Amino acid sequence: MKPSSPMPTTGFEIALVSDHAVLRYIERRHGVDVEALREIIRDACREGVRYGASAVIDDGVKFVLEGDRVVTCLKREWPAWPKRKELL
């Protein structure tokens, strides 16, 4: 019988973990009801979306809006986005 060869390696050292994987881990391993959180955020931003706001401050955080979408959640004191000049 021939001795077994060592298993080949990929050359990768660490796993890159997507936001989707983190969200599902929180949901499935820690029992966080993501849909309930989505509803809380939706309710907090309802009026802001209705009136075309760029952000809504609720419960100490700032939800950034783009049209009818909530695109991120920031600390209240953080700017919603960098000034255009800073992007150039």
C-alpha distance (Angstrom), angle and dihedral (degrees) to the residues before:
residue distance angle dihedral
M1 . . .
K2 3.78 . .
P3 3.84 117.6 .
S4 3.80 113.0 -106.9
S5 3.79 119.5 -105.0
P6 3.77 120.0 -121.6
M7 3.80 113.2 -97.9
P8 3.81 110.8 -98.0
T9 3.78 117.1 -114.3
T10 3.81 129.2 -137.0
G11 3.78 97.4 -135.5
F12 3.81 90.7 -119.5
E13 3.79 116.4 125.3
I14 3.82 103.1 -170.9
A15 3.79 137.4 20.6
L16 3.80 118.7 -111.0
V17 3.80 107.3 -136.3
S18 3.81 119.2 -149.8
D19 3.80 124.3 -140.4
H20 3.82 87.1 -116.9
A21 3.81 90.8 57.6
V22 3.82 91.6 48.8
L23 3.80 91.3 49.2
R24 3.81 92.8 49.5
Y25 3.83 90.9 46.9
I26 3.81 91.0 53.0
E27 3.78 90.1 46.7
R28 3.80 99.5 44.6
R29 3.80 104.2 29.8
H30 3.79 99.5 36.3
G31 3.80 98.9 31.4
V32 3.80 97.3 -122.5
D33 3.80 110.9 163.1
V34 3.80 99.9 -132.4
E35 3.80 93.4 -177.8
A36 3.82 90.6 55.2
L37 3.82 89.4 51.8
R38 3.81 89.6 48.5
E39 3.81 89.3 54.1
I40 3.82 91.8 49.5
I41 3.81 90.5 52.0
R42 3.81 91.6 44.7
D43 3.81 91.0 52.7
A44 3.81 92.4 46.9
C45 3.82 91.3 52.7
R46 3.80 100.2 39.8
E47 3.83 96.5 101.4
G48 3.79 93.5 40.6
V49 3.80 90.8 55.0
R50 3.80 91.1 44.6
Y51 3.81 92.7 55.1
G52 3.81 98.3 37.5
A53 3.81 99.0 -108.4
S54 3.80 119.7 169.6
A55 3.81 92.3 -144.4
V56 3.80 141.5 9.2
I57 3.79 125.2 -150.4
D58 3.78 113.4 -149.9
D59 3.78 133.8 155.8
G60 3.81 92.7 -4.5
V61 3.82 97.6 -52.0
K62 3.80 135.6 92.0
F63 3.80 119.9 -127.8
V64 3.81 111.9 -157.7
L65 3.80 114.8 -142.8
E66 3.79 131.7 -157.9
G67 3.78 107.6 -174.0
D68 3.79 106.8 -55.1
R69 3.82 94.6 -15.5
V70 3.78 130.6 93.5
V71 3.80 101.2 -142.8
T72 3.80 103.7 178.0
C73 3.78 146.4 -10.3
L74 3.79 120.5 -127.9
K75 3.77 137.6 179.0
R76 3.79 107.6 -84.6
E77 3.81 94.7 -111.8
W78 3.83 95.7 49.1
P79 3.81 117.8 100.1
A80 3.79 113.9 -108.6
W81 3.82 90.6 -125.3
P82 3.80 138.7 -12.8
K83 3.77 117.9 -88.4
R84 3.81 112.8 -94.4
K85 3.80 91.3 -114.1
E86 3.82 89.5 60.0
L87 3.81 90.8 54.9
L88 3.83 93.5 59.6
